[in-house]
Amino acid sequence: MYLNEQQLNFFHTFGFLHVPELFGPEEIAWITEEFNNVLQTYGSGKAHDGSKRTMIVPTIDHSERLCTLLDDARIVGIASDILGADFSYASGDGNYYTGDTGWHADGTYPELFAIKMAFYLDPVTRDTGCLRVLPGSHRADSFWRTENVSPRDSQKLWGIPPSEIPGDVALETTPGDLAIFYHDTFHASFGGGKRRRMFTMNLIKHGKTEPELARVDEYLRRHCPVAHGFKIGGMYTDLMLDTATPDRLHLLAQLHERHALVHPQDTRPRPLPSF
Ligand SMILES: O=C(O)CCC(=O)C(=O)O
């Protein structure tokens, strides 16, 4: 177990968790270097002029070294604590963000299903683009959900800008920290610059029953590289698969297989490596 009981309770109760200094300065230095290389080489990072967000999906899959984040005991430990040891890695975006990100959730599920790990690669504070969350908004019984209130409508509803919603929490981070949140948690950022560097890893629960598998498939319809317009021939890059350890393959197997069913036109059939 990586998270203690209080951290897990906090995450489930409030829908987010800040883990300071998960990675040390030397580690975050190579992570940042690899991230920059991915954005510049595989994304349109070179053309980023600050007028809008530049995004790539996936991110870690394009760098052999970043792929090893899926072998890291801290990442695997945290994800296993929350989702179970058989969780699946579900890709993630890499960004040069520009300006504000409005309030939104990344999905709505009747129970715990999907989380996001966010790595902010520049120091960010409340008013310079850190992640903000609305605590408890992931819960089906939160008033945001029961009353169908959208924080995006704050000006119309309450005469205040979205950046001033009472009770939001700012996860001020320095590189090396990790921010984790449920897909369901309302989140946003305000006041960031024109080249705010950040990447994510999405992680979901393993599907076992037919309804759970249907939920996994529905997730893949919305959240995978091709769903975001990036055709890489499957759920993962060959690099991710070919460099996988047996343990990592367990985190990839289900979505590799389901991707072929959900996106047959955009899947180049290939077996998983065998050991
Ligand atoms: O950092 C931000 O601007 C928001 C991040 C976000 O919305 C996300 O990762 O889903």
The ligand as an SDF file (V2000), in Angstrom:
LIG
                    3D

 10  9  0  0  0  0  0  0  0  0999 V2000
   -4.5360   22.3430  -15.8770 O   0  0  0  0  0  0  0  0  0  0  0  0
   -5.6090   22.6200  -16.4150 C   0  0  0  0  0  0  0  0  0  0  0  0
   -5.7700   23.6670  -17.0230 O   0  0  0  0  0  0  0  0  0  0  0  0
   -6.7890   21.6870  -16.3170 C   0  0  0  0  0  0  0  0  0  0  0  0
   -6.4630   20.2490  -16.5430 C   0  0  0  0  0  0  0  0  0  0  0  0
   -7.6420   19.4760  -17.0490 C   0  0  0  0  0  0  0  0  0  0  0  0
   -8.6970   19.9970  -17.2640 O   0  0  0  0  0  0  0  0  0  0  0  0
   -7.5480   18.0380  -17.2710 C   0  0  0  0  0  0  0  0  0  0  0  0
   -6.4590   17.4610  -17.2360 O   0  0  0  0  0  0  0  0  0  0  0  0
   -8.6050   17.4260  -17.4900 O   0  0  0  0  0  0  0  0  0  0  0  0
  1  2  2  0
  2  3  1  0
  2  4  1  0
  4  5  1  0
  5  6  1  0
  6  7  2  0
  6  8  1  0
  8  9  2  0
  8 10  1  0
M  END
$$$$
